Amino acid sequence: MKKQNLLFFPLLLGMGIGVFSCNIGSNPGNYQNFTNTPAVVDQRTDMGGIVIGTPWGYLAAPELIDVYPGDCIYLYQFTIDYDNQPSDKYYTATSISKENVDQSNIEVVASDSIDLGDYILPISGVSSMADEFFLGRLFVGMSCKDKNPSFRLVYNTKGEATNGIKNLYLQAGPSSSTASTADVAAIHAFNLLSFIQQYGGDTTKTFKGSADKFDFKFIKANLNYVSGVTDGKPTYTMMNSSSNPIEIYVFKN
């Protein structure tokens, strides 16, 4: 039976096999291609092994053999062939083209100011993607004049914004021998799972196409990045507007 463009995703984190749906496209046909999106690798025996958390939910991905649970990847493309699915309980992604994405943990400090240290590289073109299916990861796209910079995300417990909104500070460090006169694009993932569990609030959330409610931990945050450095002092620019913070949700254990 043709499934068209509805995906049905089993819930994770020990919440059972409850099913909800999400319309992920409007093009008719027996298959659909998806491009340019981050994902987080996980593993589930009831979905045949390796799965990927995407903005549209969890998909089985058995053809991924060089990844491990917790890895972050960037999907250049994958396909859902609606007429050739091995299960009627979940969807399987095929024809996957991807690249591994470096990730690091958020750092928590308690200081009157955040020390730059070696992270003195200005950042531009910042964009972010946060989703409950990313297992608490915040993917950030950005540019620096360096071919292999290092990245750092910091939360200062003394720098809380109003209404419980967290201020997160994004910094970049230059590499030793790969400087560039032109901007070089990069994608990096930050693991906020433990941070959200410790500092986040509780809420319930429904999914598009479903009336079911689920329990989440979540944070709202402003993403501030170093846009310039003068005499060792950073200038921070907020990626989002103060009235539109980033919202990051994770299923509550």
N, C-alpha and C positions, 0 to 999 in steps of 0.2 A: 504494500500500500504506500502510495506517495505521501511523504511527510511535509512536503512543500517547505515553507520558511519558518516553521515553529521549531524551536529547540526545547527539549525537556531535560532538566539537569537534576541529578540526585544531590541532595544536600550532604555537606561534609561535616567533619568534626563531631562524629558520633551522634548526629541528629536523625539518623535513619535514612530511609529511601523516599521520604516525602518528595513529591514532584511538583514543580511549578514551571511556568512557561514564560518565554520572552520572545517577542517578534524581533528578529535580527535582520530582516531585509524585506524588500518588496519586489524583487525581480523574480518573475516566474521561471520555472525550469526544474530539472531534476538534481542540479548541483549548484553550489554557490561558492565563490572564491572570496576570501577575506584577506586583507593586506594591512601591513604596517601597524602592528599592535604588540605591546608587551604581554608577557604571560609568566606565570610561576608554575614550576613543575611540582607535582605531588604524586602520591601512589595510593591506589585503592584496589583491593582484591575484588570488590564487587563490580569494578569497571574494567577488570582485566589487567590491572597493573598501572603503568604510567598514565597520568592524566595531566592536563594543563588547565590552570585557572586563567580565564580570559575575561574581557569586559562583558561577554555574553553568557558566562557561566563556565562550568567544568566540562571538558571534552576528553574522551579517551584518545591517547596518542601512542599506540603501540609501536609505531615506526621510529620513535625517538629512542635510540639505544645508547646514546652517549651523554645522557643527562641523569641527574639524581634528584630525589625529593629536596625541595628547597632552592634549587637552581632557578635563576632568573634568565629569561631568554627574550629575544625580540623576534617576532614572527614577521618575516617579510611577506609570507603568503601561506595559507592553508586552504584546504577544500573540504566542504561537506557534501558528500554524494548521497543525496536523500534516498535514492533507489537501491543503494548497496550498503546497508548498515547491518553490522553483525548483531545488534541488539535493538529491541524496541523500548528499552528503558533509558538509554542515553545515546548520544551521538559520538561518532568517531571521526577525528580529523585525519586527513591524509594529504599527500603531496606537500609536506611541510618543508618550508625553507626558513631557516632561522639562524640566529647568531647568539652566542652566550653573552650575557650582560653582567659586568662586575657589580658586586653589591657589598655594602658595608652596614654596620649597625649605627644607629643614631647615638651620639654622645650626649650625656647629661652632665651639666656643670652647674655650680652655684657660685656665681661671681658677679661683681659689679659691672664687669665688661668681659667680653669674650676675646681671648688672646688669639691673634691670627697665627702666630708661630710661623711656620713655613708656607702657610696657605695664603699666599699674597697675589694670586693670579686673578685678575678681573674676569668676570663671567658675563655673558650676554645671551640673548635669545632664549631665555629660560621658559620652559613649559613643563607641566606635570600631569601625571595621570594616576589617580587613586581610585581603587575599586575594592569592594568587599571580596571579590574573587582573587585578589592578588595576595591573600594571606598576610595582610599587614604591610605589604611592600609599597613604597612610594617610588614610582619611576619618574625620573627627571631627565628631560632633554635639554641640552644647553650647548653653548659654544665657548671655546677659549682659544687663545693664541698659543697653543701647545698641542703636540700630537699625542701625548700620553700623560695627561695630568692625573693627579689624585684628587679625590673629592671627600668632603667631610660635611656632615649635617649635625648641627649642635642645637640642643635645647637648654636654655638658661632658666633654672627654676626661679631666679630673681627677676626674670623679664616677662612675666605673664602679661598678656594683653587683657583687654576688658572682656567681660562676659565669658570668662573661662577659655578664651581662644589662646592657643599656644603660639608663641613666636619661635619659628624654626629658622636657623641661620645656615645658609649654604655657602661653603668656601671651597676653593680649588688651590691645589699646590702644583707648581711647575715641576716638570721632570728635568733631569740633569742635562739631557742632550737632544731633546726633540722639540725645541722651541719653534714657533712658526710665526711668520709675519702676517698670515691670514688666519681667520677664524676657522677652527676645526670643530665639527659637530661631535657630540658625545652623548651617550645614554648611560645613566647610572641608576642603580636601584638601592634604596635604603630600607633596611629591615626595621619596621616600627612595631612589630607584633608585641614584644614584651613591653615596650613603651606604652602602647595603647592599653594593654591589660593593667598596667600600673597606674597610669595617669588619666585614662579615658573615663567617660561617663557611660551610663547604661541607657539603652533605648530599645524600642521595637521598630521594625521596618517591614514594609511590604514591598513586593516586587511587581514590576509592571506585568500585567496579565494574570495576576494572582491576588486573591483576597487574603491569603495566609500571612500571618505575622510571625516574625522570628526575632529572637533576642540577640542584641549586638552590644559590643563595646565600641566606642567611637571617640574621635577627637575632632575638633575644628582647629585649624591652624593657618597662620600667615606664613608664607614662604618668602624669606628675605635672603637675597643673594648679594655677594660682594661685586658691585659694579665698577668700583675704582678703588685705588689705594694711593694715598698721598702722605709722604713722610711716615710710612708705616701704619697709618690710620685708615681704616676701611670706610667706604661709603656703601651703605646697604640700600638696595632697591627692593620694594615689595613686588613679587610677581603678580599676586592677586590684588584685588581692591579690598580695603578694610571691611567693606560691607558684604564681601563675598569670599569668606575663608574656604580653604580646602577642607573637605570632609572625608575622613577615612574610617571605614567600618570593618570590623572583624566579627565573625560569629562568636558569640559568647560561649565559653566552655560550660 
